[in-house]
Amino acid sequence: MRLLLSLLIGCAAWPPALALAEGAGGSYRGIASIYYALMWAILCYGLYDTFGKKTMYVGGAILAVATYFMLPPG
């Protein structure tokens, strides 16, 4: 029961932390990071599905660096 409660609290606290809110006058970097993280996950799954696990390990790191550099300046 304690594990279930911890899981529910973690799920409730997790989405606001993804937004990386910057306050008034902030940039779009927070929402863009969520968007690019979802794109990265989908592309990594495509690598895994098409080429296998070993290629996903190498390609996932390359995609992570590429998506980081695509973020808008903040």
DRENSEBA-604212 format. One record per atom (N, C-alpha, C, O): residue in one letter; chain; atom name; x, y, z. Coordinates in steps of 0.02 Angstrom, whole numbers, plus 50000, padded with zeros to 5 digits. Layout:
<r><type>a</type><mol>A</mol><atom>CA</atom><x>X</x><y>Y</y><z>Z</z></r>
...
***
This chain:
<r><type>m</type><mol>A</mol><atom>N</atom><x>50041</x><y>49941</y><z>50000</z></r>
<r><type>m</type><mol>A</mol><atom>CA</atom><x>50000</x><y>50000</y><z>50000</z></r>
<r><type>m</type><mol>A</mol><atom>C</atom><x>50044</x><y>50063</y><z>50000</z></r>
<r><type>m</type><mol>A</mol><atom>O</atom><x>50027</x><y>50113</y><z>49968</z></r>
<r><type>r</type><mol>A</mol><atom>N</atom><x>50099</x><y>50059</y><z>50036</z></r>
<r><type>r</type><mol>A</mol><atom>CA</atom><x>50144</x><y>50117</y><z>50039</z></r>
<r><type>r</type><mol>A</mol><atom>C</atom><x>50176</x><y>50130</y><z>49970</z></r>
<r><type>r</type><mol>A</mol><atom>O</atom><x>50186</x><y>50187</y><z>49951</z></r>
<r><type>l</type><mol>A</mol><atom>N</atom><x>50190</x><y>50076</y><z>49933</z></r>
<r><type>l</type><mol>A</mol><atom>CA</atom><x>50218</x><y>50083</y><z>49866</z></r>
<r><type>l</type><mol>A</mol><atom>C</atom><x>50168</x><y>50116</y><z>49819</z></r>
<r><type>l</type><mol>A</mol><atom>O</atom><x>50186</x><y>50159</y><z>49779</z></r>
<r><type>l</type><mol>A</mol><atom>N</atom><x>50105</x><y>50097</y><z>49824</z></r>
<r><type>l</type><mol>A</mol><atom>CA</atom><x>50053</x><y>50127</y><z>49783</z></r>
<r><type>l</type><mol>A</mol><atom>C</atom><x>50045</x><y>50201</y><z>49799</z></r>
<r><type>l</type><mol>A</mol><atom>O</atom><x>50038</x><y>50242</y><z>49753</z></r>
<r><type>l</type><mol>A</mol><atom>N</atom><x>50046</x><y>50218</y><z>49863</z></r>
<r><type>l</type><mol>A</mol><atom>CA</atom><x>50041</x><y>50288</y><z>49882</z></r>
<r><type>l</type><mol>A</mol><atom>C</atom><x>50100</x><y>50328</y><z>49856</z></r>
<r><type>l</type><mol>A</mol><atom>O</atom><x>50092</x><y>50385</y><z>49833</z></r>
<r><type>s</type><mol>A</mol><atom>N</atom><x>50160</x><y>50300</y><z>49861</z></r>
<r><type>s</type><mol>A</mol><atom>CA</atom><x>50220</x><y>50334</y><z>49835</z></r>
<r><type>s</type><mol>A</mol><atom>C</atom><x>50215</x><y>50344</y><z>49760</z></r>
<r><type>s</type><mol>A</mol><atom>O</atom><x>50234</x><y>50396</y><z>49734</z></r>
<r><type>l</type><mol>A</mol><atom>N</atom><x>50190</x><y>50293</y><z>49725</z></r>
<r><type>l</type><mol>A</mol><atom>CA</atom><x>50181</x><y>50299</y><z>49652</z></r>
<r><type>l</type><mol>A</mol><atom>C</atom><x>50131</x><y>50354</y><z>49635</z></r>
<r><type>l</type><mol>A</mol><atom>O</atom><x>50143</x><y>50392</y><z>49588</z></r>
<r><type>l</type><mol>A</mol><atom>N</atom><x>50076</x><y>50358</y><z>49670</z></r>
<r><type>l</type><mol>A</mol><atom>CA</atom><x>50026</x><y>50410</y><z>49657</z></r>
<r><type>l</type><mol>A</mol><atom>C</atom><x>50054</x><y>50480</y><z>49671</z></r>
<r><type>l</type><mol>A</mol><atom>O</atom><x>50041</x><y>50526</y><z>49633</z></r>
<r><type>i</type><mol>A</mol><atom>N</atom><x>50091</x><y>50487</y><z>49724</z></r>
<r><type>i</type><mol>A</mol><atom>CA</atom><x>50121</x><y>50552</y><z>49740</z></r>
<r><type>i</type><mol>A</mol><atom>C</atom><x>50173</x><y>50570</y><z>49687</z></r>
<r><type>i</type><mol>A</mol><atom>O</atom><x>50177</x><y>50628</y><z>49666</z></r>
<r><type>g</type><mol>A</mol><atom>N</atom><x>50212</x><y>50522</y><z>49665</z></r>
<r><type>g</type><mol>A</mol><atom>CA</atom><x>50262</x><y>50535</y><z>49613</z></r>
<r><type>g</type><mol>A</mol><atom>C</atom><x>50230</x><y>50555</y><z>49548</z></r>
<r><type>g</type><mol>A</mol><atom>O</atom><x>50254</x><y>50600</y><z>49514</z></r>
<r><type>c</type><mol>A</mol><atom>N</atom><x>50175</x><y>50522</y><z>49530</z></r>
<r><type>c</type><mol>A</mol><atom>CA</atom><x>50140</x><y>50539</y><z>49467</z></r>
<r><type>c</type><mol>A</mol><atom>C</atom><x>50108</x><y>50608</y><z>49471</z></r>
<r><type>c</type><mol>A</mol><atom>O</atom><x>50102</x><y>50642</y><z>49421</z></r>
<r><type>a</type><mol>A</mol><atom>N</atom><x>50086</x><y>50628</y><z>49531</z></r>
<r><type>a</type><mol>A</mol><atom>CA</atom><x>50056</x><y>50694</y><z>49539</z></r>
<r><type>a</type><mol>A</mol><atom>C</atom><x>50108</x><y>50750</y><z>49537</z></r>
<r><type>a</type><mol>A</mol><atom>O</atom><x>50094</x><y>50805</y><z>49515</z></r>
<r><type>a</type><mol>A</mol><atom>N</atom><x>50169</x><y>50735</y><z>49560</z></r>
<r><type>a</type><mol>A</mol><atom>CA</atom><x>50221</x><y>50787</y><z>49563</z></r>
<r><type>a</type><mol>A</mol><atom>C</atom><x>50263</x><y>50789</y><z>49500</z></r>
<r><type>a</type><mol>A</mol><atom>O</atom><x>50298</x><y>50839</y><z>49489</z></r>
<r><type>w</type><mol>A</mol><atom>N</atom><x>50260</x><y>50738</y><z>49457</z></r>
<r><type>w</type><mol>A</mol><atom>CA</atom><x>50305</x><y>50734</y><z>49400</z></r>
<r><type>w</type><mol>A</mol><atom>C</atom><x>50288</x><y>50782</y><z>49343</z></r>
<r><type>w</type><mol>A</mol><atom>O</atom><x>50333</x><y>50817</y><z>49320</z></r>
<r><type>p</type><mol>A</mol><atom>N</atom><x>50225</x><y>50787</y><z>49318</z></r>
<r><type>p</type><mol>A</mol><atom>CA</atom><x>50211</x><y>50831</y><z>49260</z></r>
<r><type>p</type><mol>A</mol><atom>C</atom><x>50229</x><y>50905</y><z>49271</z></r>
<r><type>p</type><mol>A</mol><atom>O</atom><x>50255</x><y>50935</y><z>49224</z></r>
<r><type>p</type><mol>A</mol><atom>N</atom><x>50215</x><y>50935</y><z>49329</z></r>
<r><type>p</type><mol>A</mol><atom>CA</atom><x>50236</x><y>51005</y><z>49336</z></r>
<r><type>p</type><mol>A</mol><atom>C</atom><x>50312</x><y>51015</y><z>49332</z></r>
<r><type>p</type><mol>A</mol><atom>O</atom><x>50335</x><y>51067</y><z>49310</z></r>
<r><type>a</type><mol>A</mol><atom>N</atom><x>50349</x><y>50965</y><z>49353</z></r>
<r><type>a</type><mol>A</mol><atom>CA</atom><x>50422</x><y>50970</y><z>49350</z></r>
<r><type>a</type><mol>A</mol><atom>C</atom><x>50447</x><y>50968</y><z>49277</z></r>
<r><type>a</type><mol>A</mol><atom>O</atom><x>50500</x><y>50994</y><z>49262</z></r>
<r><type>l</type><mol>A</mol><atom>N</atom><x>50409</x><y>50937</y><z>49233</z></r>
<r><type>l</type><mol>A</mol><atom>CA</atom><x>50429</x><y>50933</y><z>49163</z></r>
<r><type>l</type><mol>A</mol><atom>C</atom><x>50423</x><y>51001</y><z>49128</z></r>
<r><type>l</type><mol>A</mol><atom>O</atom><x>50459</x><y>51014</y><z>49080</z></r>
<r><type>a</type><mol>A</mol><atom>N</atom><x>50379</x><y>51043</y><z>49151</z></r>
<r><type>a</type><mol>A</mol><atom>CA</atom><x>50366</x><y>51106</y><z>49117</z></r>
<r><type>a</type><mol>A</mol><atom>C</atom><x>50425</x><y>51155</y><z>49122</z></r>
<r><type>a</type><mol>A</mol><atom>O</atom><x>50433</x><y>51198</y><z>49080</z></r>
<r><type>l</type><mol>A</mol><atom>N</atom><x>50466</x><y>51147</y><z>49173</z></r>
<r><type>l</type><mol>A</mol><atom>CA</atom><x>50523</x><y>51192</y><z>49184</z></r>
<r><type>l</type><mol>A</mol><atom>C</atom><x>50500</x><y>51265</y><z>49181</z></r>
<r><type>l</type><mol>A</mol><atom>O</atom><x>50528</x><y>51305</y><z>49144</z></r>
<r><type>a</type><mol>A</mol><atom>N</atom><x>50449</x><y>51281</y><z>49221</z></r>
<r><type>a</type><mol>A</mol><atom>CA</atom><x>50420</x><y>51348</y><z>49220</z></r>
<r><type>a</type><mol>A</mol><atom>C</atom><x>50473</x><y>51400</y><z>49236</z></r>
<r><type>a</type><mol>A</mol><atom>O</atom><x>50513</x><y>51392</y><z>49282</z></r>
<r><type>e</type><mol>A</mol><atom>N</atom><x>50472</x><y>51453</y><z>49198</z></r>
<r><type>e</type><mol>A</mol><atom>CA</atom><x>50523</x><y>51505</y><z>49205</z></r>
<r><type>e</type><mol>A</mol><atom>C</atom><x>50493</x><y>51570</y><z>49231</z></r>
<r><type>e</type><mol>A</mol><atom>O</atom><x>50530</x><y>51620</y><z>49235</z></r>
<r><type>g</type><mol>A</mol><atom>N</atom><x>50431</x><y>51572</y><z>49248</z></r>
<r><type>g</type><mol>A</mol><atom>CA</atom><x>50401</x><y>51633</y><z>49273</z></r>
<r><type>g</type><mol>A</mol><atom>C</atom><x>50378</x><y>51679</y><z>49218</z></r>
<r><type>g</type><mol>A</mol><atom>O</atom><x>50379</x><y>51662</y><z>49159</z></r>
<r><type>a</type><mol>A</mol><atom>N</atom><x>50358</x><y>51740</y><z>49238</z></r>
<r><type>a</type><mol>A</mol><atom>CA</atom><x>50333</x><y>51789</y><z>49190</z></r>
<r><type>a</type><mol>A</mol><atom>C</atom><x>50389</x><y>51811</y><z>49143</z></r>
<r><type>a</type><mol>A</mol><atom>O</atom><x>50444</x><y>51824</y><z>49166</z></r>
<r><type>g</type><mol>A</mol><atom>N</atom><x>50373</x><y>51815</y><z>49080</z></r>
<r><type>g</type><mol>A</mol><atom>CA</atom><x>50422</x><y>51837</y><z>49031</z></r>
<r><type>g</type><mol>A</mol><atom>C</atom><x>50471</x><y>51783</y><z>49011</z></r>
<r><type>g</type><mol>A</mol><atom>O</atom><x>50523</x><y>51798</y><z>48981</z></r>
<r><type>g</type><mol>A</mol><atom>N</atom><x>50456</x><y>51721</y><z>49026</z></r>
<r><type>g</type><mol>A</mol><atom>CA</atom><x>50501</x><y>51666</y><z>49008</z></r>
<r><type>g</type><mol>A</mol><atom>C</atom><x>50497</x><y>51651</y><z>48934</z></r>
<r><type>g</type><mol>A</mol><atom>O</atom><x>50458</x><y>51680</y><z>48897</z></r>
<r><type>s</type><mol>A</mol><atom>N</atom><x>50539</x><y>51604</y><z>48913</z></r>
<r><type>s</type><mol>A</mol><atom>CA</atom><x>50540</x><y>51585</y><z>48843</z></r>
<r><type>s</type><mol>A</mol><atom>C</atom><x>50500</x><y>51521</y><z>48833</z></r>
<r><type>s</type><mol>A</mol><atom>O</atom><x>50467</x><y>51497</y><z>48879</z></r>
<r><type>y</type><mol>A</mol><atom>N</atom><x>50504</x><y>51493</y><z>48774</z></r>
<r><type>y</type><mol>A</mol><atom>CA</atom><x>50469</x><y>51432</y><z>48758</z></r>
<r><type>y</type><mol>A</mol><atom>C</atom><x>50512</x><y>51370</y><z>48770</z></r>
<r><type>y</type><mol>A</mol><atom>O</atom><x>50495</x><y>51316</y><z>48746</z></r>
<r><type>r</type><mol>A</mol><atom>N</atom><x>50568</x><y>51377</y><z>48805</z></r>
<r><type>r</type><mol>A</mol><atom>CA</atom><x>50615</x><y>51322</y><z>48814</z></r>
<r><type>r</type><mol>A</mol><atom>C</atom><x>50583</x><y>51264</y><z>48854</z></r>
<r><type>r</type><mol>A</mol><atom>O</atom><x>50598</x><y>51206</y><z>48840</z></r>
<r><type>g</type><mol>A</mol><atom>N</atom><x>50541</x><y>51279</y><z>48902</z></r>
<r><type>g</type><mol>A</mol><atom>CA</atom><x>50511</x><y>51226</y><z>48942</z></r>
<r><type>g</type><mol>A</mol><atom>C</atom><x>50465</x><y>51181</y><z>48902</z></r>
<r><type>g</type><mol>A</mol><atom>O</atom><x>50471</x><y>51120</y><z>48905</z></r>
<r><type>i</type><mol>A</mol><atom>N</atom><x>50419</x><y>51211</y><z>48866</z></r>
<r><type>i</type><mol>A</mol><atom>CA</atom><x>50372</x><y>51171</y><z>48826</z></r>
<r><type>i</type><mol>A</mol><atom>C</atom><x>50408</x><y>51138</y><z>48767</z></r>
<r><type>i</type><mol>A</mol><atom>O</atom><x>50390</x><y>51083</y><z>48746</z></r>
<r><type>a</type><mol>A</mol><atom>N</atom><x>50459</x><y>51172</y><z>48741</z></r>
<r><type>a</type><mol>A</mol><atom>CA</atom><x>50497</x><y>51142</y><z>48686</z></r>
<r><type>a</type><mol>A</mol><atom>C</atom><x>50537</x><y>51082</y><z>48710</z></r>
<r><type>a</type><mol>A</mol><atom>O</atom><x>50545</x><y>51034</y><z>48672</z></r>
<r><type>s</type><mol>A</mol><atom>N</atom><x>50561</x><y>51083</y><z>48772</z></r>
<r><type>s</type><mol>A</mol><atom>CA</atom><x>50598</x><y>51026</y><z>48798</z></r>
<r><type>s</type><mol>A</mol><atom>C</atom><x>50552</x><y>50965</y><z>48806</z></r>
<r><type>s</type><mol>A</mol><atom>O</atom><x>50573</x><y>50909</y><z>48794</z></r>
<r><type>i</type><mol>A</mol><atom>N</atom><x>50490</x><y>50977</y><z>48826</z></r>
<r><type>i</type><mol>A</mol><atom>CA</atom><x>50442</x><y>50921</y><z>48830</z></r>
<r><type>i</type><mol>A</mol><atom>C</atom><x>50428</x><y>50894</y><z>48760</z></r>
<r><type>i</type><mol>A</mol><atom>O</atom><x>50426</x><y>50833</y><z>48751</z></r>
<r><type>y</type><mol>A</mol><atom>N</atom><x>50417</x><y>50938</y><z>48713</z></r>
<r><type>y</type><mol>A</mol><atom>CA</atom><x>50402</x><y>50918</y><z>48644</z></r>
<r><type>y</type><mol>A</mol><atom>C</atom><x>50460</x><y>50878</y><z>48614</z></r>
<r><type>y</type><mol>A</mol><atom>O</atom><x>50449</x><y>50825</y><z>48584</z></r>
<r><type>y</type><mol>A</mol><atom>N</atom><x>50521</x><y>50903</y><z>48622</z></r>
<r><type>y</type><mol>A</mol><atom>CA</atom><x>50579</x><y>50868</y><z>48594</z></r>
<r><type>y</type><mol>A</mol><atom>C</atom><x>50594</x><y>50803</y><z>48631</z></r>
<r><type>y</type><mol>A</mol><atom>O</atom><x>50619</x><y>50756</y><z>48601</z></r>
<r><type>a</type><mol>A</mol><atom>N</atom><x>50578</x><y>50800</y><z>48696</z></r>
<r><type>a</type><mol>A</mol><atom>CA</atom><x>50588</x><y>50737</y><z>48733</z></r>
<r><type>a</type><mol>A</mol><atom>C</atom><x>50540</x><y>50683</y><z>48706</z></r>
<r><type>a</type><mol>A</mol><atom>O</atom><x>50558</x><y>50625</y><z>48700</z></r>
<r><type>l</type><mol>A</mol><atom>N</atom><x>50479</x><y>50703</y><z>48691</z></r>
<r><type>l</type><mol>A</mol><atom>CA</atom><x>50431</x><y>50655</y><z>48662</z></r>
<r><type>l</type><mol>A</mol><atom>C</atom><x>50453</x><y>50634</y><z>48592</z></r>
<r><type>l</type><mol>A</mol><atom>O</atom><x>50448</x><y>50575</y><z>48575</z></r>
<r><type>m</type><mol>A</mol><atom>N</atom><x>50478</x><y>50682</y><z>48553</z></r>
<r><type>m</type><mol>A</mol><atom>CA</atom><x>50503</x><y>50664</y><z>48487</z></r>
<r><type>m</type><mol>A</mol><atom>C</atom><x>50562</x><y>50616</y><z>48492</z></r>
<r><type>m</type><mol>A</mol><atom>O</atom><x>50567</x><y>50568</y><z>48454</z></r>
<r><type>w</type><mol>A</mol><atom>N</atom><x>50607</x><y>50629</y><z>48540</z></r>
<r><type>w</type><mol>A</mol><atom>CA</atom><x>50665</x><y>50586</y><z>48550</z></r>
<r><type>w</type><mol>A</mol><atom>C</atom><x>50644</x><y>50515</y><z>48569</z></r>
<r><type>w</type><mol>A</mol><atom>O</atom><x>50673</x><y>50467</y><z>48544</z></r>
<r><type>a</type><mol>A</mol><atom>N</atom><x>50595</x><y>50509</y><z>48613</z></r>
<r><type>a</type><mol>A</mol><atom>CA</atom><x>50572</x><y>50443</y><z>48633</z></r>
<r><type>a</type><mol>A</mol><atom>C</atom><x>50542</x><y>50404</y><z>48574</z></r>
<r><type>a</type><mol>A</mol><atom>O</atom><x>50555</x><y>50344</y><z>48567</z></r>
<r><type>i</type><mol>A</mol><atom>N</atom><x>50504</x><y>50438</y><z>48533</z></r>
<r><type>i</type><mol>A</mol><atom>CA</atom><x>50473</x><y>50405</y><z>48475</z></r>
<r><type>i</type><mol>A</mol><atom>C</atom><x>50526</x><y>50384</y><z>48424</z></r>
<r><type>i</type><mol>A</mol><atom>O</atom><x>50523</x><y>50330</y><z>48397</z></r>
<r><type>l</type><mol>A</mol><atom>N</atom><x>50575</x><y>50428</y><z>48412</z></r>
<r><type>l</type><mol>A</mol><atom>CA</atom><x>50628</x><y>50411</y><z>48366</z></r>
<r><type>l</type><mol>A</mol><atom>C</atom><x>50673</x><y>50354</y><z>48392</z></r>
<r><type>l</type><mol>A</mol><atom>O</atom><x>50695</x><y>50312</y><z>48354</z></r>
<r><type>c</type><mol>A</mol><atom>N</atom><x>50685</x><y>50353</y><z>48458</z></r>
<r><type>c</type><mol>A</mol><atom>CA</atom><x>50724</x><y>50298</y><z>48487</z></r>
<r><type>c</type><mol>A</mol><atom>C</atom><x>50686</x><y>50232</y><z>48480</z></r>
<r><type>c</type><mol>A</mol><atom>O</atom><x>50716</x><y>50180</y><z>48467</z></r>
<r><type>y</type><mol>A</mol><atom>N</atom><x>50621</x><y>50234</y><z>48490</z></r>
<r><type>y</type><mol>A</mol><atom>CA</atom><x>50582</x><y>50173</y><z>48482</z></r>
<r><type>y</type><mol>A</mol><atom>C</atom><x>50585</x><y>50149</y><z>48409</z></r>
<r><type>y</type><mol>A</mol><atom>O</atom><x>50588</x><y>50089</y><z>48395</z></r>
<r><type>g</type><mol>A</mol><atom>N</atom><x>50583</x><y>50196</y><z>48362</z></r>
<r><type>g</type><mol>A</mol><atom>CA</atom><x>50589</x><y>50178</y><z>48292</z></r>
<r><type>g</type><mol>A</mol><atom>C</atom><x>50656</x><y>50147</y><z>48276</z></r>
<r><type>g</type><mol>A</mol><atom>O</atom><x>50660</x><y>50100</y><z>48236</z></r>
<r><type>l</type><mol>A</mol><atom>N</atom><x>50710</x><y>50173</y><z>48306</z></r>
<r><type>l</type><mol>A</mol><atom>CA</atom><x>50775</x><y>50143</y><z>48297</z></r>
<r><type>l</type><mol>A</mol><atom>C</atom><x>50777</x><y>50072</y><z>48324</z></r>
<r><type>l</type><mol>A</mol><atom>O</atom><x>50803</x><y>50026</y><z>48293</z></r>
<r><type>y</type><mol>A</mol><atom>N</atom><x>50748</x><y>50064</y><z>48384</z></r>
<r><type>y</type><mol>A</mol><atom>CA</atom><x>50747</x><y>49998</y><z>48415</z></r>
<r><type>y</type><mol>A</mol><atom>C</atom><x>50706</x><y>49948</y><z>48374</z></r>
<r><type>y</type><mol>A</mol><atom>O</atom><x>50726</x><y>49890</y><z>48365</z></r>
<r><type>d</type><mol>A</mol><atom>N</atom><x>50649</x><y>49971</y><z>48350</z></r>
<r><type>d</type><mol>A</mol><atom>CA</atom><x>50604</x><y>49928</y><z>48312</z></r>
<r><type>d</type><mol>A</mol><atom>C</atom><x>50635</x><y>49908</y><z>48245</z></r>
<r><type>d</type><mol>A</mol><atom>O</atom><x>50626</x><y>49851</y><z>48222</z></r>
<r><type>t</type><mol>A</mol><atom>N</atom><x>50671</x><y>49954</y><z>48213</z></r>
<r><type>t</type><mol>A</mol><atom>CA</atom><x>50698</x><y>49941</y><z>48147</z></r>
<r><type>t</type><mol>A</mol><atom>C</atom><x>50765</x><y>49905</y><z>48149</z></r>
<r><type>t</type><mol>A</mol><atom>O</atom><x>50776</x><y>49856</y><z>48113</z></r>
<r><type>f</type><mol>A</mol><atom>N</atom><x>50811</x><y>49930</y><z>48191</z></r>
<r><type>f</type><mol>A</mol><atom>CA</atom><x>50880</x><y>49905</y><z>48188</z></r>
<r><type>f</type><mol>A</mol><atom>C</atom><x>50902</x><y>49863</y><z>48248</z></r>
<r><type>f</type><mol>A</mol><atom>O</atom><x>50951</x><y>49827</y><z>48243</z></r>
<r><type>g</type><mol>A</mol><atom>N</atom><x>50866</x><y>49867</y><z>48303</z></r>
<r><type>g</type><mol>A</mol><atom>CA</atom><x>50885</x><y>49827</y><z>48361</z></r>
<r><type>g</type><mol>A</mol><atom>C</atom><x>50912</x><y>49869</y><z>48419</z></r>
<r><type>g</type><mol>A</mol><atom>O</atom><x>50919</x><y>49930</y><z>48414</z></r>
<r><type>k</type><mol>A</mol><atom>N</atom><x>50927</x><y>49834</y><z>48473</z></r>
<r><type>k</type><mol>A</mol><atom>CA</atom><x>50946</x><y>49867</y><z>48535</z></r>
<r><type>k</type><mol>A</mol><atom>C</atom><x>51014</x><y>49902</y><z>48531</z></r>
<r><type>k</type><mol>A</mol><atom>O</atom><x>51021</x><y>49957</y><z>48557</z></r>
<r><type>k</type><mol>A</mol><atom>N</atom><x>51063</x><y>49870</y><z>48499</z></r>
<r><type>k</type><mol>A</mol><atom>CA</atom><x>51130</x><y>49899</y><z>48497</z></r>
<r><type>k</type><mol>A</mol><atom>C</atom><x>51130</x><y>49966</y><z>48460</z></r>
<r><type>k</type><mol>A</mol><atom>O</atom><x>51163</x><y>50013</y><z>48481</z></r>
<r><type>t</type><mol>A</mol><atom>N</atom><x>51094</x><y>49969</y><z>48404</z></r>
<r><type>t</type><mol>A</mol><atom>CA</atom><x>51090</x><y>50031</y><z>48366</z></r>
<r><type>t</type><mol>A</mol><atom>C</atom><x>51053</x><y>50085</y><z>48405</z></r>
<r><type>t</type><mol>A</mol><atom>O</atom><x>51069</x><y>50144</y><z>48400</z></r>
<r><type>m</type><mol>A</mol><atom>N</atom><x>51002</x><y>50064</y><z>48444</z></r>
<r><type>m</type><mol>A</mol><atom>CA</atom><x>50964</x><y>50112</y><z>48483</z></r>
<r><type>m</type><mol>A</mol><atom>C</atom><x>51008</x><y>50144</y><z>48537</z></r>
<r><type>m</type><mol>A</mol><atom>O</atom><x>51001</x><y>50203</y><z>48551</z></r>
<r><type>y</type><mol>A</mol><atom>N</atom><x>51054</x><y>50105</y><z>48567</z></r>
<r><type>y</type><mol>A</mol><atom>CA</atom><x>51098</x><y>50133</y><z>48618</z></r>
<r><type>y</type><mol>A</mol><atom>C</atom><x>51143</x><y>50188</y><z>48589</z></r>
<r><type>y</type><mol>A</mol><atom>O</atom><x>51154</x><y>50239</y><z>48621</z></r>
<r><type>v</type><mol>A</mol><atom>N</atom><x>51169</x><y>50177</y><z>48530</z></r>
<r><type>v</type><mol>A</mol><atom>CA</atom><x>51213</x><y>50227</y><z>48498</z></r>
<r><type>v</type><mol>A</mol><atom>C</atom><x>51171</x><y>50285</y><z>48470</z></r>
<r><type>v</type><mol>A</mol><atom>O</atom><x>51187</x><y>50343</y><z>48481</z></r>
<r><type>g</type><mol>A</mol><atom>N</atom><x>51119</x><y>50268</y><z>48433</z></r>
<r><type>g</type><mol>A</mol><atom>CA</atom><x>51077</x><y>50319</y><z>48401</z></r>
<r><type>g</type><mol>A</mol><atom>C</atom><x>51039</x><y>50361</y><z>48451</z></r>
<r><type>g</type><mol>A</mol><atom>O</atom><x>51027</x><y>50420</y><z>48439</z></r>
<r><type>g</type><mol>A</mol><atom>N</atom><x>51019</x><y>50331</y><z>48507</z></r>
<r><type>g</type><mol>A</mol><atom>CA</atom><x>50983</x><y>50368</y><z>48558</z></r>
<r><type>g</type><mol>A</mol><atom>C</atom><x>51025</x><y>50425</y><z>48588</z></r>
<r><type>g</type><mol>A</mol><atom>O</atom><x>51000</x><y>50479</y><z>48600</z></r>
<r><type>a</type><mol>A</mol><atom>N</atom><x>51089</x><y>50411</y><z>48599</z></r>
<r><type>a</type><mol>A</mol><atom>CA</atom><x>51133</x><y>50463</y><z>48625</z></r>
<r><type>a</type><mol>A</mol><atom>C</atom><x>51143</x><y>50519</y><z>48573</z></r>
<r><type>a</type><mol>A</mol><atom>O</atom><x>51144</x><y>50578</y><z>48590</z></r>
<r><type>i</type><mol>A</mol><atom>N</atom><x>51151</x><y>50500</y><z>48511</z></r>
<r><type>i</type><mol>A</mol><atom>CA</atom><x>51159</x><y>50550</y><z>48457</z></r>
<r><type>i</type><mol>A</mol><atom>C</atom><x>51095</x><y>50592</y><z>48451</z></r>
<r><type>i</type><mol>A</mol><atom>O</atom><x>51099</x><y>50653</y><z>48443</z></r>
<r><type>l</type><mol>A</mol><atom>N</atom><x>51038</x><y>50559</y><z>48454</z></r>
<r><type>l</type><mol>A</mol><atom>CA</atom><x>50975</x><y>50596</y><z>48450</z></r>
<r><type>l</type><mol>A</mol><atom>C</atom><x>50965</x><y>50642</y><z>48510</z></r>
<r><type>l</type><mol>A</mol><atom>O</atom><x>50938</x><y>50697</y><z>48503</z></r>
<r><type>a</type><mol>A</mol><atom>N</atom><x>50987</x><y>50621</y><z>48569</z></r>
<r><type>a</type><mol>A</mol><atom>CA</atom><x>50980</x><y>50663</y><z>48629</z></r>
<r><type>a</type><mol>A</mol><atom>C</atom><x>51021</x><y>50727</y><z>48621</z></r>
<r><type>a</type><mol>A</mol><atom>O</atom><x>50997</x><y>50781</y><z>48639</z></r>
<r><type>v</type><mol>A</mol><atom>N</atom><x>51082</x><y>50721</y><z>48596</z></r>
<r><type>v</type><mol>A</mol><atom>CA</atom><x>51124</x><y>50781</y><z>48586</z></r>
<r><type>v</type><mol>A</mol><atom>C</atom><x>51093</x><y>50825</y><z>48532</z></r>
<r><type>v</type><mol>A</mol><atom>O</atom><x>51092</x><y>50887</y><z>48538</z></r>
<r><type>a</type><mol>A</mol><atom>N</atom><x>51068</x><y>50795</y><z>48479</z></r>
<r><type>a</type><mol>A</mol><atom>CA</atom><x>51038</x><y>50834</y><z>48424</z></r>
<r><type>a</type><mol>A</mol><atom>C</atom><x>50976</x><y>50871</y><z>48448</z></r>
<r><type>a</type><mol>A</mol><atom>O</atom><x>50966</x><y>50929</y><z>48430</z></r>
<r><type>t</type><mol>A</mol><atom>N</atom><x>50934</x><y>50838</y><z>48487</z></r>
<r><type>t</type><mol>A</mol><atom>CA</atom><x>50873</x><y>50872</y><z>48511</z></r>
<r><type>t</type><mol>A</mol><atom>C</atom><x>50889</x><y>50926</y><z>48561</z></r>
<r><type>t</type><mol>A</mol><atom>O</atom><x>50853</x><y>50976</y><z>48566</z></r>
<r><type>y</type><mol>A</mol><atom>N</atom><x>50943</x><y>50918</y><z>48599</z></r>
<r><type>y</type><mol>A</mol><atom>CA</atom><x>50963</x><y>50971</y><z>48646</z></r>
<r><type>y</type><mol>A</mol><atom>C</atom><x>50984</x><y>51034</y><z>48609</z></r>
<r><type>y</type><mol>A</mol><atom>O</atom><x>50966</x><y>51089</y><z>48629</z></r>
<r><type>f</type><mol>A</mol><atom>N</atom><x>51020</x><y>51026</y><z>48554</z></r>
<r><type>f</type><mol>A</mol><atom>CA</atom><x>51042</x><y>51084</y><z>48516</z></r>
<r><type>f</type><mol>A</mol><atom>C</atom><x>50986</x><y>51116</y><z>48476</z></r>
<r><type>f</type><mol>A</mol><atom>O</atom><x>50993</x><y>51172</y><z>48452</z></r>
<r><type>m</type><mol>A</mol><atom>N</atom><x>50930</x><y>51080</y><z>48467</z></r>
<r><type>m</type><mol>A</mol><atom>CA</atom><x>50873</x><y>51110</y><z>48432</z></r>
<r><type>m</type><mol>A</mol><atom>C</atom><x>50829</x><y>51152</y><z>48477</z></r>
<r><type>m</type><mol>A</mol><atom>O</atom><x>50784</x><y>51187</y><z>48452</z></r>
<r><type>l</type><mol>A</mol><atom>N</atom><x>50840</x><y>51150</y><z>48543</z></r>
<r><type>l</type><mol>A</mol><atom>CA</atom><x>50800</x><y>51190</y><z>48589</z></r>
<r><type>l</type><mol>A</mol><atom>C</atom><x>50810</x><y>51264</y><z>48576</z></r>
<r><type>l</type><mol>A</mol><atom>O</atom><x>50865</x><y>51286</y><z>48558</z></r>
<r><type>p</type><mol>A</mol><atom>N</atom><x>50757</x><y>51304</y><z>48586</z></r>
<r><type>p</type><mol>A</mol><atom>CA</atom><x>50765</x><y>51377</y><z>48577</z></r>
<r><type>p</type><mol>A</mol><atom>C</atom><x>50808</x><y>51405</y><z>48634</z></r>
<r><type>p</type><mol>A</mol><atom>O</atom><x>50811</x><y>51376</y><z>48688</z></r>
<r><type>p</type><mol>A</mol><atom>N</atom><x>50840</x><y>51461</y><z>48622</z></r>
<r><type>p</type><mol>A</mol><atom>CA</atom><x>50881</x><y>51491</y><z>48674</z></r>
<r><type>p</type><mol>A</mol><atom>C</atom><x>50838</x><y>51514</y><z>48733</z></r>
<r><type>p</type><mol>A</mol><atom>O</atom><x>50782</x><y>51537</y><z>48724</z></r>
<r><type>g</type><mol>A</mol><atom>N</atom><x>50864</x><y>51507</y><z>48792</z></r>
<r><type>g</type><mol>A</mol><atom>CA</atom><x>50824</x><y>51525</y><z>48850</z></r>
<r><type>g</type><mol>A</mol><atom>C</atom><x>50863</x><y>51567</y><z>48895</z></r>
<r><type>g</type><mol>A</mol><atom>O</atom><x>50839</x><y>51588</y><z>48947</z></r>
***
